[in-house]
Amino acid sequence: AIATKIQTRLTILQEQGTDVSVAQETLDEALQKIEVGMMQVQEATRKLEQLDLEQDPQEIASQARALTQQAREDFQEAVQLMKDTVRSALVAQQ
C-alpha cells in the first residue's frame, strides 16, 4: 500500500520532468527486500507445518526462528529504504 503510493508519486514527478532514477532504484531495492522477507516467512511457516516426530523439533524451531529473524531484518531495511526513497524524491524535486 505505501509502496504503491510512493511509486505513484515517483511516476508523477517523472512525468513532470524530475529525475527520480535514484529514488526509483531505492524503492525497487525496498520492494525486493520485502519479497525476500515474505519468502523467508513462508519458508519458516512451511518448516513448522511439516514438523513430524522423526525430526528434532528444536532444530526445526531454530531454523524457523533464524528465517523469521532474517525476514525481520529485511523488513526493517525495506522501511529504511522507503524512507530514503522519499528523501531522494524530495531532493530531486527541488
Order of alpha helices (4+ residues) and beta strands (2+ residues): alpha-alpha-alpha
